[in-house]
Amino acid sequence: MTLPLTFDDLLGLLHQQSTQFPDHRTGKNTQDRLADAAIGAFGIFLTQAPSFLAYQRTLQHAKGDNNAHTLLGVQHIPWDNQVRTRLDPLAPSIRDPVFVEVFERLDSSHLLAPLRVLDDPLLVALDGPNSFSSQTIHCPNCLTRQLPNGQTLYYHAAITPVILCPGQSQVVALPPEDIMPQDGHAKQDGERAAGKRWLRKHAAQVAPRGAT
């Protein structure tokens, strides 16, 4: 039986997958690992400092080490802008194998058993929260909505499927599906279209394990 997932196991999956990210850099300044930018992006959420790099440098100066290295295994701490420029060109779906691997290992370890209901299925909920909105800041991948005052609201949204169970506060995240402008579509992308894309991509991975 596969051992339960530890923090180091999860971090190892992130490192393993990030080493396979395509490197779009074309210049000679490619000595820093792309994986450091990918893991550093997660590290940003661990701090309350406006600059991930500045916070880690402060730790390095005060403690002689930093948690980007000791906790996350980052060799070269990326600047905030480096994280964005190195990761923004990559398709969001590049992270999907990590979610799938975690799901399969949890099920193989029988850790999903408490979430099974009725005749043993796993219930998967598809919902679409917004992750960003602004009336001024926007990018080519923003969705748009016209506000009553005539201004345009720019926002990002995604389908974020989770395995859930009534009465349980814990859920298990599955690969998300970003909602963004789709080339060749007359109408703006929405939750229904994104949900159908998610089913086409992942139904074969989750359905055999009893997902509904």
Buried (B, 14 or more C-beta within 10 A) or exposed (E): EEEEBEEEBBBEBBBEBBEEBEEEEEEEEEEBBBBBBBBBBBBBEEBEEEBBBBBBBEBBEEEEEBBBBEEBBBEEBBBBEBBEBBBEEBEBEBBBBBBBBBBBBBBEBEBBEEBBBEEEBBBBEBEBEEEEBEEEEBEEEBBEEEEEEEEEBBBBBBBBBBBBBEEEEEBBEBBBBBBBEEEEEEEEBBBEBBBEBBBEEBEEBBBEBBBE
